[in-house]
Amino acid sequence: MNINYLNLMKNTPEIFGSKNRGISEQEISQFQEKYSIAFPKSYQEFLFLAGGYCNINVSSLDYDYESQNNVKNTLEKNNLKIEGGEFWVISELDGGEQFHFFYFNDPDAEDPENPPVYVSHPAYLDEGGDLKRKIANSFSEFIDNIINKLT
């Protein structure tokens, strides 16, 4: 796979002795077909580089699918809904009480293949607070920021 968005991740495969492990393009395609999902190119690159194991605490693919259910259950339990369309959870903590995500079709995306990343803390939502907040203008910026903090 040609890497266009995640060059820093490609060039930093190991952090603190922990090495990323990617998955094949075929595995990415099979997952997308199985769940009728079309991931943006930047996220496909992430999976190719670190979808089996990621050294910066962004979820691997199998765990990511579990994360989707954790987040949906937490939102339901708290009678909350993330507005804006279908989204994909890229990391979560505490059974979905905190999570990062991107939208599949984000109108704010400068490049639809490299969507913005948001954070949500539904279990800790104060009255009048925002359910989500943009934390990176693109998925690649999100990944680069984490790598730069760790290296």
Helices and strands as residue ranges (DSSP letters): H 7-11, E 14-15, E 18-19, H 25-35, H 41-50, H 61-77, E 87-93, G 94-96, E 98-103, E 117-120, G 122-124, E 133-136, H 139-150
